[in-house]
Amino acid sequence: MYENIKKVNPRVIVIQKLYTHHLNTDTELYFPKHRYKKFIKDVVIGTIERKELIQNLLDKELKKDINENKTHLMVKLMIMAAIYEFMFMHKTPVKVIIAEYLKVSDSFVETSQKNFLNAILDKASKICRVNDVTN
């Protein structure tokens, strides 16, 4: 049953696609039929297209919190995708985005990294959605 959750969770697919793109930027991204195909495609393409903007935010606002050399690649990808959602998908509440990426982290990282991810996403959400009342 847990395997089915991983296959169905759209954010797991988002991270898998971002990881694939990170390993080989020349690979064409393929988005198979899925209930949340548009969401998956929007987040993956949006994160890739706005990578520089997201990285600038990380460098400017979270430099003290994230050590680029020590932070696991999967954690970085989850942070970047979540920041994209914070910045450009305002209909999704911050708490939902954070909870979903913490669920996704169960598939990719250890508990200590999950706690780190939670802290970073909480801080990033406050930076990205200053005027958001759902915070």
Accessible surface in RSA format (square Angstrom, percent):
REM  Atomic radii and reference values for relative SASA: ProtOr
REM  Chains: A
REM  Algorithm: Lee & Richards
REM  Probe-radius: 1.40
REM  Slices: 20
REM RES _ NUM      All-atoms   Total-Side   Main-Chain    Non-polar    All polar
REM                ABS   REL    ABS   REL    ABS   REL    ABS   REL    ABS   REL
RES MET A   1   185.43  96.0 141.03  93.3  44.40 105.7 106.07  90.2  79.37 105.1
RES TYR A   2   113.52  53.0 107.54  61.2   5.98  15.6 103.33  77.6  10.19  12.6
RES GLU A   3    98.40  56.5  97.76  74.0   0.65   1.5  52.49 101.5  45.92  37.5
RES ASN A   4    88.82  61.2  87.95  85.0   0.87   2.1  20.44  49.2  68.38  66.1
RES ILE A   5    80.85  46.0  77.38  57.6   3.47   8.4  80.64  58.1   0.21   0.6
RES LYS A   6    55.91  27.3  54.13  33.2   1.78   4.2  18.09  16.3  37.82  40.3
RES LYS A   7   138.59  67.6 124.64  76.5  13.95  33.2  83.35  75.0  55.25  58.8
RES VAL A   8    89.52  58.9  88.84  80.4   0.68   1.7  89.52  77.8   0.00   0.0
RES ASN A   9    15.29  10.5  10.61  10.2   4.69  11.3   7.81  18.8   7.48   7.2
RES PRO A  10    19.83  14.5  19.83  18.1   0.00   0.0  19.83  16.4   0.00   0.0
RES ARG A  11    18.29   7.7  18.29   9.3   0.00   0.0   0.00   0.0  18.29  11.1
RES VAL A  12     3.98   2.6   3.98   3.6   0.00   0.0   3.98   3.5   0.00   0.0
RES ILE A  13    24.69  14.0  24.69  18.4   0.00   0.0  24.69  17.8   0.00   0.0
RES VAL A  14     0.00   0.0   0.00   0.0   0.00   0.0   0.00   0.0   0.00   0.0
RES ILE A  15     0.00   0.0   0.00   0.0   0.00   0.0   0.00   0.0   0.00   0.0
RES GLN A  16    87.21  48.8  83.91  61.3   3.30   7.9  27.73  59.0  59.49  45.1
RES LYS A  17    36.40  17.8  36.30  22.3   0.10   0.2  12.32  11.1  24.07  25.6
RES LEU A  18     6.82   3.8   5.22   3.7   1.60   4.0   5.22   3.7   1.60   4.3
RES TYR A  19    77.76  36.3  77.76  44.2   0.00   0.0  39.86  30.0  37.90  46.7
RES THR A  20    60.17  42.8  58.21  59.0   1.97   4.7  36.63  49.2  23.55  35.6
RES HIS A  21    38.21  20.9  38.07  26.5   0.14   0.4  28.03  28.9  10.18  11.8
RES HIS A  22    86.31  47.2  67.31  46.8  19.00  48.6  42.18  43.5  44.13  51.3
RES LEU A  23   115.37  64.2  81.83  58.5  33.53  84.3  84.21  59.1  31.16  83.8
RES ASN A  24    74.24  51.2  70.32  68.0   3.92   9.4  20.69  49.8  53.55  51.8
RES THR A  25    92.13  65.5  73.03  74.0  19.10  45.5  47.43  63.7  44.70  67.6
RES ASP A  26   131.68  92.2 100.28  99.8  31.41  74.3  31.91  75.1  99.78  99.5
RES THR A  27    55.67  39.6  42.05  42.6  13.63  32.5  43.12  57.9  12.55  19.0
RES GLU A  28   155.81  89.5 133.82 101.2  21.99  52.3  56.74 109.8  99.06  80.9
RES LEU A  29    34.71  19.3  16.02  11.5  18.69  47.0  17.11  12.0  17.60  47.4
RES TYR A  30   155.20  72.5 150.53  85.6   4.66  12.1 115.43  86.7  39.77  49.0
RES PHE A  31    16.47   8.2   9.99   6.2   6.49  16.9  10.19   6.2   6.28  18.0
RES PRO A  32    60.80  44.3  58.09  53.0   2.71   9.9  59.15  48.8   1.65  10.2
RES LYS A  33   200.74  97.9 172.74 106.0  28.00  66.7 117.67 105.9  83.07  88.5
RES HIS A  34    41.67  22.8  22.85  15.9  18.81  48.1  29.41  30.3  12.26  14.3
RES ARG A  35   205.44  86.3 162.09  82.6  43.36 103.2  65.35  89.3 140.09  84.9
RES TYR A  36    86.88  40.6  83.23  47.4   3.65   9.5  61.04  45.9  25.84  31.9
RES LYS A  37    83.80  40.9  82.26  50.5   1.54   3.7  37.81  34.0  45.99  49.0
RES LYS A  38   153.18  74.7 145.62  89.3   7.56  18.0 120.37 108.3  32.81  34.9
RES PHE A  39    40.36  20.2  35.37  21.9   5.00  13.0  38.27  23.2   2.10   6.0
RES ILE A  40     4.50   2.6   4.50   3.4   0.00   0.0   4.50   3.2   0.00   0.0
RES LYS A  41    96.16  46.9  96.15  59.0   0.00   0.0  42.67  38.4  53.49  57.0
RES ASP A  42    47.69  33.4  41.62  41.4   6.07  14.3  12.82  30.2  34.87  34.8
RES VAL A  43     0.00   0.0   0.00   0.0   0.00   0.0   0.00   0.0   0.00   0.0
RES VAL A  44     0.00   0.0   0.00   0.0   0.00   0.0   0.00   0.0   0.00   0.0
RES ILE A  45    57.24  32.6  57.24  42.6   0.00   0.0  57.24  41.2   0.00   0.0
RES GLY A  46     3.08   3.8   0.00   N/A   3.08   3.8   2.62   7.2   0.46   1.0
RES THR A  47     4.98   3.5   4.80   4.9   0.18   0.4   4.80   6.4   0.18   0.3
RES ILE A  48    43.31  24.6  32.60  24.3  10.71  25.8  34.23  24.6   9.08  24.6
RES GLU A  49   124.27  71.3  87.95  66.5  36.32  86.5  40.55  78.4  83.72  68.4
RES ARG A  50    84.68  35.6  81.91  41.8   2.77   6.6  16.06  21.9  68.62  41.6
RES LYS A  51   109.12  53.2 108.94  66.8   0.19   0.4  65.05  58.5  44.08  46.9
RES GLU A  52   138.34  79.4 131.84  99.7   6.50  15.5  49.82  96.4  88.52  72.3
RES LEU A  53    81.77  45.5  77.26  55.3   4.52  11.4  79.20  55.6   2.57   6.9
RES ILE A  54     0.00   0.0   0.00   0.0   0.00   0.0   0.00   0.0   0.00   0.0
RES GLN A  55    50.42  28.2  50.42  36.9   0.00   0.0  31.42  66.9  19.00  14.4
RES ASN A  56    81.78  56.4  78.73  76.1   3.05   7.3  23.14  55.7  58.64  56.7
RES LEU A  57    26.93  15.0  21.36  15.3   5.56  14.0  26.22  18.4   0.70   1.9
RES LEU A  58    11.02   6.1   9.20   6.6   1.82   4.6   9.46   6.6   1.57   4.2
RES ASP A  59    59.02  41.3  50.95  50.7   8.07  19.1  21.06  49.6  37.96  37.9
RES LYS A  60   168.88  82.4 134.62  82.6  34.25  81.6  89.02  80.1  79.86  85.1
RES GLU A  61    69.93  40.2  53.30  40.3  16.63  39.6   5.70  11.0  64.24  52.4
RES LEU A  62     0.25   0.1   0.00   0.0   0.25   0.6   0.14   0.1   0.11   0.3
RES LYS A  63   132.62  64.7 118.92  73.0  13.70  32.6  82.31  74.1  50.31  53.6
RES LYS A  64   206.60 100.8 166.08 101.9  40.52  96.5 117.36 105.6  89.24  95.1
RES ASP A  65    51.84  36.3  32.99  32.8  18.84  44.6  10.61  25.0  41.23  41.1
RES ILE A  66    12.82   7.3   5.31   4.0   7.51  18.1   6.08   4.4   6.74  18.3
RES ASN A  67    72.12  49.7  61.04  59.0  11.08  26.7  30.47  73.3  41.64  40.3
RES GLU A  68    65.49  37.6  58.47  44.2   7.02  16.7  38.93  75.3  26.56  21.7
RES ASN A  69   145.84 100.6 109.58 105.9  36.26  87.3  28.90  69.6 116.94 113.0
RES LYS A  70   170.42  83.1 139.22  85.4  31.20  74.3  90.51  81.5  79.90  85.1
RES THR A  71    17.21  12.2   4.21   4.3  13.01  31.0   6.53   8.8  10.69  16.2
RES HIS A  72    76.47  41.8  66.05  45.9  10.42  26.7  47.80  49.3  28.67  33.4
RES LEU A  73    48.61  27.1  42.90  30.7   5.71  14.4  43.37  30.5   5.25  14.1
RES MET A  74    19.48  10.1  19.48  12.9   0.00   0.0  19.47  16.6   0.02   0.0
RES VAL A  75     1.03   0.7   1.03   0.9   0.00   0.0   1.03   0.9   0.00   0.0
RES LYS A  76    50.21  24.5  49.06  30.1   1.15   2.7  20.94  18.8  29.28  31.2
RES LEU A  77    14.20   7.9  14.20  10.2   0.00   0.0  14.20  10.0   0.00   0.0
RES MET A  78     0.00   0.0   0.00   0.0   0.00   0.0   0.00   0.0   0.00   0.0
RES ILE A  79     1.14   0.7   1.14   0.9   0.00   0.0   1.14   0.8   0.00   0.0
RES MET A  80    14.81   7.7  14.81   9.8   0.00   0.0   1.93   1.6  12.88  17.1
RES ALA A  81     0.00   0.0   0.00   0.0   0.00   0.0   0.00   0.0   0.00   0.0
RES ALA A  82     0.00   0.0   0.00   0.0   0.00   0.0   0.00   0.0   0.00   0.0
RES ILE A  83     0.00   0.0   0.00   0.0   0.00   0.0   0.00   0.0   0.00   0.0
RES TYR A  84    17.09   8.0  17.09   9.7   0.00   0.0   0.00   0.0  17.09  21.1
RES GLU A  85     0.00   0.0   0.00   0.0   0.00   0.0   0.00   0.0   0.00   0.0
RES PHE A  86     0.00   0.0   0.00   0.0   0.00   0.0   0.00   0.0   0.00   0.0
RES MET A  87    41.65  21.6  30.60  20.3  11.04  26.3  32.66  27.8   8.99  11.9
RES PHE A  88    77.27  38.7  50.92  31.5  26.35  68.6  53.19  32.2  24.08  68.9
RES MET A  89    37.57  19.5  31.31  20.7   6.26  14.9  37.31  31.7   0.25   0.3
RES HIS A  90   119.99  65.6  98.81  68.7  21.18  54.2  74.83  77.1  45.16  52.6
RES LYS A  91   205.24 100.1 175.59 107.7  29.65  70.6 126.16 113.6  79.08  84.2
RES THR A  92    29.43  20.9  26.55  26.9   2.87   6.8  10.47  14.1  18.95  28.7
RES PRO A  93    53.21  38.8  51.57  47.0   1.63   5.9  53.11  43.8   0.10   0.6
RES VAL A  94     3.24   2.1   3.24   2.9   0.00   0.0   3.24   2.8   0.00   0.0
RES LYS A  95   145.66  71.1 139.57  85.6   6.09  14.5  85.86  77.3  59.80  63.7
RES VAL A  96    66.57  43.8  63.62  57.6   2.96   7.1  66.57  57.8   0.00   0.0
RES ILE A  97     0.00   0.0   0.00   0.0   0.00   0.0   0.00   0.0   0.00   0.0
RES ILE A  98    20.21  11.5  20.21  15.1   0.00   0.0  20.21  14.6   0.00   0.0
RES ALA A  99    50.02  46.0  43.28  66.8   6.74  15.3  46.85  66.0   3.17   8.4
RES GLU A 100    33.39  19.2  33.39  25.3   0.00   0.0   3.79   7.3  29.60  24.2
RES TYR A 101     0.00   0.0   0.00   0.0   0.00   0.0   0.00   0.0   0.00   0.0
RES LEU A 102    31.37  17.5  31.37  22.4   0.00   0.0  31.37  22.0   0.00   0.0
RES LYS A 103   110.75  54.0 102.06  62.6   8.68  20.7  63.15  56.8  47.59  50.7
RES VAL A 104     0.28   0.2   0.00   0.0   0.28   0.7   0.28   0.2   0.00   0.0
RES SER A 105     0.00   0.0   0.00   0.0   0.00   0.0   0.00   0.0   0.00   0.0
RES ASP A 106    74.12  51.9  46.11  45.9  28.01  66.2  15.63  36.8  58.49  58.3
RES SER A 107    32.24  27.2   4.16   5.6  28.08  64.7   4.87  10.4  27.37  38.3
RES PHE A 108    49.52  24.8  23.96  14.8  25.56  66.5  31.39  19.0  18.13  51.9
RES VAL A 109    22.56  14.8   0.00   0.0  22.56  54.4   7.21   6.3  15.35  41.6
RES GLU A 110   127.21  73.0 119.45  90.4   7.76  18.5  48.71  94.2  78.50  64.1
RES THR A 111   100.45  71.4  94.27  95.6   6.19  14.7  59.46  79.9  40.99  62.0
RES SER A 112    76.73  64.8  62.95  84.0  13.78  31.7  52.09 110.9  24.64  34.5
RES GLN A 113    47.71  26.7  46.72  34.1   0.98   2.3  18.50  39.4  29.21  22.2
RES LYS A 114    56.36  27.5  56.30  34.5   0.06   0.1  25.78  23.2  30.57  32.6
RES ASN A 115    97.55  67.3  89.47  86.5   8.08  19.5  29.19  70.2  68.36  66.1
RES PHE A 116    64.49  32.3  57.17  35.4   7.32  19.1  63.60  38.6   0.90   2.6
RES LEU A 117     0.00   0.0   0.00   0.0   0.00   0.0   0.00   0.0   0.00   0.0
RES ASN A 118    64.42  44.4  64.23  62.1   0.19   0.5   2.76   6.6  61.66  59.6
RES ALA A 119    62.35  57.3  48.17  74.3  14.18  32.3  56.63  79.7   5.73  15.2
RES ILE A 120     5.27   3.0   5.24   3.9   0.03   0.1   5.27   3.8   0.00   0.0
RES LEU A 121     0.00   0.0   0.00   0.0   0.00   0.0   0.00   0.0   0.00   0.0
RES ASP A 122    57.83  40.5  57.83  57.6   0.00   0.0  10.73  25.3  47.09  47.0
RES LYS A 123    88.80  43.3  86.26  52.9   2.54   6.0  56.31  50.7  32.48  34.6
RES ALA A 124     0.00   0.0   0.00   0.0   0.00   0.0   0.00   0.0   0.00   0.0
RES SER A 125     0.82   0.7   0.82   1.1   0.00   0.0   0.00   0.0   0.82   1.1
RES LYS A 126   117.52  57.3 108.29  66.4   9.23  22.0  76.33  68.7  41.19  43.9
RES ILE A 127    46.12  26.2  31.93  23.8  14.19  34.2  35.81  25.8  10.31  28.0
RES CYS A 128    25.27  19.1   0.00   0.0  25.27  59.4   4.71  11.9  20.57  22.2
RES ARG A 129     5.95   2.5   0.56   0.3   5.39  12.8   5.90   8.1   0.05   0.0
RES VAL A 130   115.25  75.8  86.42  78.2  28.83  69.5  89.41  77.7  25.84  70.1
RES ASN A 131   144.24  99.5 112.85 109.1  31.38  75.6  41.58 100.1 102.66  99.2
RES ASP A 132    35.44  24.8  19.82  19.7  15.62  36.9  15.93  37.5  19.51  19.5
RES VAL A 133   150.30  98.9 119.03 107.8  31.27  75.3 125.08 108.7  25.22  68.4
RES THR A 134    74.50  53.0  57.26  58.0  17.24  41.1  64.31  86.4  10.19  15.4
RES ASN A 135    69.98  48.3  29.40  28.4  40.58  97.7  25.03  60.2  44.95  43.4
END  Absolute sums over single chains surface
CHAIN  1 A     8250.4       7039.3       1211.1       4616.6       3633.7
END  Absolute sums over all chains
TOTAL          8250.4       7039.3       1211.1       4616.6       3633.7
